[in-house]
Amino acid sequence: MFIQTEPTPNPNVLKLLPGRAVALDGSLEYRDIEAAAASPLAEALFEVEGVASVFFGADHVSVTRAADGPDWSGMKAPLLAALMDHFVSGAPLTRDSSGIEGHAADDNEIVAEIKALLDSRVRPAVAQDGGDILFDRFDEAEGVLYLRMRGACAGCPSSSATLKAGVEQMMRHYVPEVQRVEQTL
């Protein structure tokens, strides 16, 4: 098994490409070791010194290092070993399916249109950088769309530019009800 690594626009996030599907049913994020108990792979990655959070995309894993942790040269080998061990073992990604992002059946027409646009145009682009952008809520009265940044996008220096210059302009063009885009934590 050959696992590729790629830097991301966020210097504290490394994108790992195992060359196989990771989270096909939706993205997952683990921000601490307690949350990682839901995933054997996330637990193994958190055992590597300096890991602050783990994000699983469709075909990649993004690992965020702690600001005071070791540099990537000291972390890459144990991260690659944890990934290799997991995929060779055949263990499932999660112990259950909770936490996988999906679409609600009761979304109104505007929200369904926003989510479809996120899925078709935004999420594939940010996934290339090891991140994800998820719908949080839409305030119809104010025209404000709230989105959550995950993986390499969370805390990235260019994330606010991505939201304002890219996502907000596109949403305003295709969904006139959207007046502004804001990030939630």
C-alpha positions, 0 to 999 in steps of 0.5 A, spaced: 500 500 500 502 506 498 500 512 501 501 519 498 501 526 503 500 533 500 501 539 504 494 544 504 494 551 504 493 550 512 500 549 514 498 545 520 494 540 516 497 534 512 492 531 507 494 523 507 491 520 500 491 512 502 489 511 494 482 508 496 475 510 499 475 513 506 468 516 508 464 515 502 457 516 506 459 523 508 465 526 511 467 525 519 471 530 524 474 528 530 476 534 534 479 530 540 481 523 543 474 522 546 470 523 540 475 519 536 473 513 540 467 512 535 473 510 530 478 505 530 482 509 525 481 516 529 483 513 535 490 510 532 491 517 529 490 521 536 495 516 539 501 520 534 504 525 539 502 532 536 495 530 533 490 535 534 484 533 530 482 528 524 478 529 518 475 523 514 473 525 507 471 521 501 478 519 499 483 522 504 484 523 511 486 530 514 490 531 520 491 537 524 497 538 528 497 542 535 501 548 535 506 546 540 507 539 537 512 536 533 513 538 526 511 534 520 517 530 519 517 527 526 509 526 525 509 523 518 512 516 519 507 514 525 501 517 521 503 513 515 504 507 519 497 508 523 493 509 516 497 502 513 495 498 519 488 500 519 487 499 512 491 492 512 487 490 518 480 491 514 477 494 520 471 499 519 472 506 519 467 507 525 464 503 530 457 506 528 454 510 523 453 516 527 456 523 526 456 522 518 453 528 515 447 527 510 441 531 508 435 532 511 428 530 508 425 536 510 429 541 507 425 547 504 427 548 497 432 554 498 436 549 503 435 544 498 438 548 493 444 551 497 446 544 499 446 541 492 450 547 490 455 546 496 455 538 494 456 539 487 461 546 486 464 547 493 465 541 497 469 538 491 474 544 490 475 544 498 476 537 498 482 538 494 485 542 499 484 537 505 478 540 508 470 540 507 465 546 508 458 544 511 451 547 511 449 549 518 443 553 517 440 558 513 436 564 516 431 566 511 429 573 514 436 576 514 439 572 508 445 569 512 447 562 510 452 559 516 457 554 514 462 550 518 469 549 516 472 542 517 479 539 516 484 543 513 479 549 512 478 550 519 483 555 522 486 556 515 489 563 514 485 563 507 478 560 509 475 567 510 477 569 503 474 562 500 468 564 504 467 571 502 470 571 495 468 564 493 462 561 496 458 568 498 459 570 491 457 564 488 451 563 493 448 570 491 449 568 484 445 562 484 441 563 490 438 570 490 435 569 497 443 568 500 445 575 502 451 573 506 455 567 508 458 567 515 462 561 518 460 557 525 464 553 529 
